C-alpha cells in the first residue's frame, strides 16, 4: 500500500480565527494550534467559538502532541477546552508556554497537562515525524513555523508570519532555514493567507514606533492605548515611548496585566521598575504624564475600552483632552461595534486615533509580495493556503498559479476537508460534517444555531406569551393572561391584547382535541394575527391549562 499522510484542517480555513490542524500518519496524530474565534454580531450571548474537533475524538489515543506556533488567542485560546479531552503534551516556545500556563492555571488544568518548551532551531522527534521549529516574525515574540519531515516528504507550516527585517523584538525571520528546506525539497507548503488581498509588503513594526512617537509628542492630555492583551511587542513599544517622553505607564485589564507579568518574568519585556504604576495612581499625576494601556480594541463591551466608552469603568472615565489609540486591526465582523465605540469616545470628549488615520498599528501578516517571496523561497510541490476566509484562500491559490504551481497541485479547502498526500499526489477527500462549537458562559457546545437564532429573533422582535384556560372541546374559560417584552409598548400591547384574545378563542373553537395540536394551531394563529397588525414576528408561546 502506498503510504499516505492525512492533513485535516479543523479550524482557520474559511474564517479568521480558531486555527487548528491535525496531521495524521497511520496511528499517530499531531495537532498544530488550538485557537478561538470571536463571535459575529448576530451570535448573541456567545463568548467565543472553538474548533469542532469531533474528528479526533474517535482517535484520541493516536494524538501524540499539540504543537503551538505562538501565543495569540486564535492559536491557543481553545487549549483549555481541548486538554479536557486530550492526554498529550503541549510543545511551545518559552513565551508561548508562559502564556499557556496562565490559561491552564485559570482553568485548573495545569496540574494534569505536560508542557514541553522548545526553542526555534531545536529538533523534535514525535512518532514518525521529525519536527523543526523555525523563527518567524509576527506581532508577538517567540513565533515559529514548523518544518515537518514525514514518511511521504517534508511539509512546511508557516504559522502567522511576515517578512519584517526590523521587528520590535529585533529578531528577523529565519530566511536561511526556509532556504534549507527548499534545498531538501518541500512536498507541501501550508501558508498564512490572511493578507492575500493586500498588495505590496506589510509595513515593519518599526513604523508603529514612529507613529507612537508622534502621538506622544503631540498629545496634550492622557494617552489611552487599546490593543490585544497578547500583543507583547506593542506593549514594549508603548513602554519605550513612555520612557522617552517622560510618562508613567498603567496597565488595566486582567488579561493584559497577567500577560505583561509573564513576559517580564521571562525576559520578553524590558520595562523599568519605576515606569509602571497602579491604575489607581493615575489620578494623582498630571494628565500629560500618564499613558494607560487597555484591552478592548475590538469594541468588546465588557473590556476596559468598552466600559470607558459607556462611562461604566470603576476607576477611570474619559475626560476632555484624552487621546485614545486603537492599536489593532478590526477582526472581520467587528467593524460595526468598533465604530460605535469610537463614536461614543468622541462624544465623551476624547480624540481617537486608529490605523486608517495614524501609524498606530500594522498587520502581523504577510502581504502579496511577501507571499510570493515565500513560495519562491520554498518552491513546494503542493500549496495548501491556510489561515483566512475563503476569499483569502482562493486569492492565495491564484497567486500560487501565477508563480508556476500547477492548479491541480493547489488545494483550496475549508474546515473539515481532509487532504491525503503521497510523494506524488494530493487528494481532496469529501468534507466531513461539522460546524461551530459555541462557548456560552460555562457551557461548551451545549447550545447550537437554533438557540442563537431564537436569541436573534428575540432581539429583533421580542416575544408574546399567553396562558389560556380551556376545556377539551376548545372552549376558553375566562380571559387569557398575556405578556409581551421587546415587542410593543404598554399602550400598543393593550390594543393588541383585545384582538389577540379573539384570535385565541377562535383558534381553540376551531381546533378542539389534542392539547399539543391546540397549542400549535393557536400559536400559528397568533403569529399570523400579530404579523398582520405590526408587520413583525415575535416569538409566540402559548400554554393551555
N, C-alpha and C positions, 0 to 999 in steps of 0.2 A: 504494500500500500504506500502511495506517495505521502510523505509527511506533510501535514497542514498546520499552519498557525492560524488561530482564530482571534480576530480583534472585534470586540463588541463595545461600541460606544453606548454608555448608559446615561450620559448627560453631557450637555455642552455642544451638541451638534443640532442646529436648528434653533438655537437660542443663545443668549448671553447669560451664562451662569450654570450652576450645578454641574461642573465638569467632573466626569468620571468615566474611565475607560478600563475594560477588562481585557487582558491579553492572556490567551489560553493555548497551551500545548499539551496534548494528551491529558494527563490528570493533574496538571499544575496550572494555577491561575495567579497572575499578579495584577494588582489594581493600581492605576495611576490616578491619584487625586480623588476626593470625595467632597464636593462643594455644595453650596446652597445657591438658590436664586431668589431674588426679592419678588414679591407678588406684584402683579399688574393691578391697574386701578380698579378693575371690576372684580378682583378677588377679595371681597370684603371680609375683614376679620382674620385673614390668613397672615401669619407671621413670616414664614419662609416656605420655600419649596425645596425638597430634596430629591435626588435621583430615584427613579423606580428601579430598584436592583433585585427584583424578584428572580431574574435570570440566574444570579449566582447563589440563590438560597438553596437550589437543588444540588449545588456543587460546593457547598460551604467548606467541606473538608479539603477541597483542592486549593483553596486560597492560601498561598504561602507568604504573601507580603502585600502591604499597601505602600506604594512609593509616592511621595508628595513633592511637587515641583516648587511650591513656595507658600507663603502664609496668608494669602488673601482669602477672604470668606468664600469666594466662588470656587475655591480649591480645597479648603479644609473645613468649611462650616458644617458639613454633614458627617464628619468623623464621629462626633458624639452619638449619632444615631446608628451609623454603620457598625461601630465597635460594640454595640449591644448584641449584635448578631454574629460578628466575625471574630474568630480567635486566631489572629495572625499579627506579627509585629508591624509597626509603622516605621518606615525609614524616611528621614528628613535631615536637612542641614541644621546647624546649631540654632539659628534664629527661628526657623520654622518649627523645630522641636520645642523650643521655649513657648511659642505661641500655642502650639497644640497642647502642651502640658496644662496651660491655663484653662483651655476649653474642657479638657478631660477632668481636671480637678473640679471645675464648677459642676460638671455633670456627674461627679462622684464615680468616675470610671478609671481614674488614673492608676489605682492600685491593681487593676486587672488587665491593663494594656502594656505591652512591651514596646518601648520606644528605643529605636536604634538610630544613632546620629552618624552621619557621614559627611564628608567634605567633597566639594567639586574636585574631580580628579581621582577619587577613590574608585576601586573596582569591587562590585558586589556580585556574589555568585548565589543565585537562588534557583534551585532545581536545575532545569536545562538552560537557564538564562544567565548570561553574563551581562551585568548592567554597569554602564559607565556614566555617571552623572557629570555633566559639563556646565560651566557657569554661563548664564545669560544675563543680560541687562534688562531690568524691568523697573517698576516703580517701588519696589521693596527690596532691601538687600537679601543676599543669600538665595537667589533664584537659580534653579537648574533646569536643564532639559535632560533627557536620558537617551544614550545610545544603548540599544538592547540587542545583543547578539543572540539569535535564536537558532534552533536546528535548521531553519529554512533560509536564514540570512539575517543581515543587520537591518534593524529598523531604528529610526531616529524620531523621538517625540520632543518637540521644541519647548513644551510648556509655553508660558507667556513670555514674549521676548520683543526687543527692538535692538537695532544696531546703534547703540549710543556710545560714542567714543569718549564722552565726558560725563559719565553718570555721577549722581550725587555721592555715591559711596567710593568713587574713584576706581572701580573695578569693571573694566570694559568686557565685552563678550569674549569667549574663548574661540576666536577665529581659527586658531591652529588646530583645535580638536575637531572642528567641523571639517577642515581640510583633510585631516587624517581619516575621518570617517569616509570621506569621498574617495580617498585612495584605496581603502579597503573594498569599496563597493557597497552602496546603500540600496537595499531591496525596496524599502518603503519609507517615505517621509510623512509623518503626521505633524502638520504645521498650523500654528495660530493664524486664524483668518479674520480677526476682529476688524482690522482696518483695510480690508480688501477693496473697499470703495473709496479709499483716501489716496490721492495721487502723491507722488514725491516721497519724501523722507519724513518720518516723525521727528519733530524737534527734540533736541537734547534736554535732559533735566536741568542743565546749566541755564537754560532760558528762563526757568522759573526763578532761579536765584536772582537774576537781573530784574525780573518782574517784582519780586518781593522787595528788593532794594528800592525800587521806585515807589511802591506803596508805603513803605516805612518812612521814606524821605518826605512824602507829601501829606500823609495823614496827620491831621491836627489833633484828633482825639484817640480813643481806644481803637485797637485793631482786633477784630474777631475773625479768625480763620477757621473755616469748616472744611474738613476732609474726611477720608475714611480712617477709621480707628487703626487699621493695619498699615497705613501708608507711612512707614517708618522714615523713609528718605525725605518726605515732606516735613515731618516733624523736625528733622535735623536742619533742613534749610531754613525753617522758621526760627529755630534756636540761633543759628548763625546770624540771621538778620537782626534778631533781638539784641544779641551781644554787640553787634556793630553800631546799632542806633540807640543803645542805652536804655532799652526797655526791659522790664521784668516779664516773665512768661508764666501764665497759669494754664493748666490743662483741665478741662472739665468734660465729663462723660466717662462712665466707669470703664468701658472697654478701652478707650484711648489711654486713660491713666494706667491701666493694667499693662497694656502693650508697651507703653513707654518705660515702665518699671522693668519689664522683662528685657527689652532691647538695651537699656542702660546697663543692666546687670551682666549681660552677655558681651558688652563692648561694641554694640552696633549703633549706639547713640552716644555722642560726645557732648554732653550738656553740663556746663559748670554748675557746681552745687548752689552757688548764690543766685543763679538765674531763675530757678523755679520757685514760684510762690504758691501758696494755697489760694483757691478761688475766693475764700472769704477775705483775703488781704487786698483784693483788687480795689475795693472802695477806699482804702487808706492811701492810695497812691494817686498822683495827678494822672488824668486821662491820657496824656501824651507820653506816659512812661509805662504803659501797660499793653501787653498783647495776650489774647486769650485764644487757645486752640480748643475747638469743639467738634463734636460729632453732629451729624445731621445734614451733610452736604447733598443728600438725595431727597431732602424735604420730609424725612420721616417725622411724623407729628410727635412721637414720644422722645425723639433725640433732642439734644440741647438746643440746636438752632430752631427746630420746630416749636419748642416751648417758648423760646425767646420771641419768636415772631407772633405768638399768641399772648405774650405777656404773662406766661404761667411758670416761669423758672423761679425756683425757690430763692436763689442767691443773686441773680442777675436780672437786669432789664435793659432793653435797648434805650439809648439816650441820644439826643441831638449831638452830632459830631462823630458818632461811631462809624467806622469803616468795616463793613462785613465782606469777607472774601470767600467765595465758593471755589476751593481749590480741588475740583474734581469734575470730570465729565458726567453728564446725566446718563444713568443707565437707561437703555431704551424702555419706554413706557413710563418713566418717572418725570418726563419733561413738564407735564401739566402741574403736578404737585410742587415741583421746584419753582416754577414761575409764580405760583400762588404765594409760596414762602417769600420769594424775593419782593413781591409787591407789598406783602404785609410788613416786611422790614423797612421798605421805603416809607410806608405810612407811619411808622414809629420814629422816623427821623434819621435812619441810617443811610449812608452812602454804600451802595452794593456793587461789588466787582465780581466778574466771573470770566471764564475763558474767552468768550466772544468779544469782550471789550478790554481785556488786560491780559498780560502774560503771567497768569497766576496758576496755570495748570497746563501740562502737556500729557498726551496719551502715553501709556506704558507699552503700547503695542506697535508692531512694525507696520508701516505703510507700504504701498505697492512696490516702490523701488527697493526697499529692504527685502520684501518677499521675493522679488526677482533675484536679488543677490544670494539669498539663502538657497533657492532652488539651483542656481548656477554653481554655488559652492558645493552643495551636497550631491547634485546630479543623481537623484533617485530613479529607480526603475518605475516605481509606483508612487503616486501622490495621493494622500488622503487629507483633504482640508478638514481641520477641526476648530473648535472654539469660535463659534459665530452663528448668527442667524442664517437661514437658508440662502438669503441673498449674498451674504459674505462668502459662504462655502462655494456657491456657483461662480462668483467672480474670481475666487482664488483658483478654482478649477480651470477657468478660461485662461487665467494668467499662465498656468502650467502648460496649457496647449500652445500659447504664444511662444513659450520658451522651448518647444520641441518635444514635450512629453505627449505620446500618443493619447488620444481621447479615451481609448479603451483601457488605458493604464491609470486613469484618474477616477477615483471613487468619491462622488459627492453623495453622501448619505446622511440620514438623520438618526436620532437616538433609536436604539433597538434594532438596528440593521446590522447583522453580523457580516463580517468580511472574512473570507478564507484565503490565505496566501500560501502558495508553494514557491519554489525557487523561480518559477517561470510564469505563474498565473495569479490573477486576483479575481476572486468570485464574490459577487454581491448576493448574499442569501436573502430569503424573504424576511421582511420586517416582522419582529415579534410584537404581540400586543403589549401595551404599556401606557404610561401617562405620567401626570404629575402626582407626587405624593405631598400632600399639604401638611404643614406643621401649624397647628392651631392651639395655642396655649400649651398644655402638657400633652395634647393628643397628637399622634403622628400617624397619618394615613387613615384615621377613623372617620373622616368626612371626605366626600367626593364632590364632583361637579354639581350634583343635584342640590346639595346644601348651599353651595356657593351661588348657584342660580337663584335659589329661594331668597338668599340674603340680598342679591341684587334686585330682585323683584320687590322685596320689602322696602329697600332704599328708594326705588323708583316710584312705587305707588302705594306703599303701606299695606294694611290688612283690614279686613272686615270680618267680625266674629259674631255669630248668633247662636244662642241657646234656645231651643224650642221644645215645648211640651206638646206631645201629640199622641193620639191613640193609634191602634193598628189599622184603623180604617182611614188614617190620614187626616183626621180632624184635629185642628190645632186647639189646644186648651189655653186660654188666656193670651196675653201678649208675649211675644218673644223678647228675650233680653239681647240687646245688640250693643256692640262696642266697635269702635274704629280707631286706629292710630296711623298717623302719617299719610292719611288719605284725603280727608276734608276737615275743615274747621268745625267748631261746635254747631254753629248755625246751619251750615250745609248738611251736617250729619242729621240734625233733627228733621230736615225736609226729606232727606233720603230715607230715613227710617220709616216714614209713612208708606212710601212706595215699596220698600223692602218687605214690610210686614205683609202687604197684599201679595207680593210675589211669592213669599214663603208659603202663605196659606193656599194659594192656587197650585203651587208645585206639589204640596202634600196631598191635596184633594185629588189631583190627577194621577198620583203615584202611590196608592196605598200598598201595604205589604211589607216586604223585607226591609229592615231598618237601614242596612248598608246602602241598598238601592235608593231608598228615600233620601238619605243624606247626600248621595252622589248627585241625584237629579235636582235636589234643592240647591246645592252649591252651584251647579251649572246654570240653573235659572237665575240665581242671584248674580252670578258673574255677568250674564247677558244683560240683566237689568242695570247693574252698576256701570257697565261699559256704555250702554245706550244713554245713560244720564250724564256721565262725566267724561267719556272717551278715555278712561283709564282702567287698568286691570289690576286691582289689588289682589293679594292672596285672600281667598274666601274660605272660611271654615265654619261648618255648621255642626252643632251637637244636638241630637234629638233624644229626649228622655221621656 
